[in-house]
Amino acid sequence: MSETTLNNLLEYLYGTLTPSNKRWVGEHLIKYADYEEQPVKPYTMEEINAMLDQAEHDFAAGLGIPDEEVWRKYDEELKMEETLQLEMA
């Protein structure tokens, strides 16, 4: 993004956000930038296999959530959000 575009964005935010909103946006931008700059740790095959073994063990012990249940809850959340948006409109 060009410096001019960034300056225009800053000017817009200066004029529209409250001081607490400015702090909130700034803190979140810094956290996100820090996250993006952190290198991704590569896993060894042993670590990957250990994670898969643990996941299989957890699922066999009934600690997992079946795929159908996850999608059912997701669909319910989407319907609730749509309902709220329609009520607010």
N, C-alpha and C positions, 0 to 999 in steps of 0.2 A: 504494500500500500504506500502511496506517495506521502511525503511529508506534508504536503498541502492538504491532502485528504484527511490525514491524521489530525492536523491542526483544526480543520473544520469540524471533525468529530468531537474533539476536545471542547471547542467553543460551544457546540450544541449541548454537550453534557453539562458544561459550566452553567449554561443558561436555564437548563430544565431540571436538574437534580438538586435535591436538598443536600446540605452538608453531610447528613448521615448516609444518604444514598451514594454520594461520591465516595465516602470511606468504604462502603460495602462493595461497590464496583471495583475500587482500587485493590482492596484486599483479595477479592476473588480473582482479579486479573493476575496479581502477583502469585497466588497459589497455583493457578493454572499454568502460568509460565514456568514456575519451578518444576511442576509435574512434567511438562513437555520436555524440559531440558535434562531430566534424569534419564540416564541410559537404561535400557531394558536389560535385565539380568537374564542371560541365556541359561536354560536348564540343561542338566546332563540327562542322558537317557535313564540313568538310575533314578534321578529325582522324578522324572515323568512317570516311570513305572511305579514308583512308590506312591505318587499321588493317585494314579489309576487304581492301584491295589486298595488304597484307603477309601476311595470313592465306591468301589465295588463292595468292600466290607460294610461301609455305612449303609449302602442301599440294601444289602442282604439283611442288615439288622433293622430295617424299617425306618432308617433315618432320612431317607430321600423322599422327594415329593414326585409322584408320578407326573409324566408329561401332560396328561390330560387335565390334571388338577391345576397345573401351572397355567395352561392356556385358558381354562375356565375362569380362574381368578383374574387373569389379564383382560379377558373379554368383559367381565363384570366391571372392572375398573374403568375401561374405556367407555362403557355405557353410562357409568356414573358421571364421568367427566363431561360427556356429551350432554347429559341431562342438565348438569349445572351450567354449562355454557349456554344452553337454550333458555334456561330460566333467567340468566343474567342479561340476555339480549333484549 
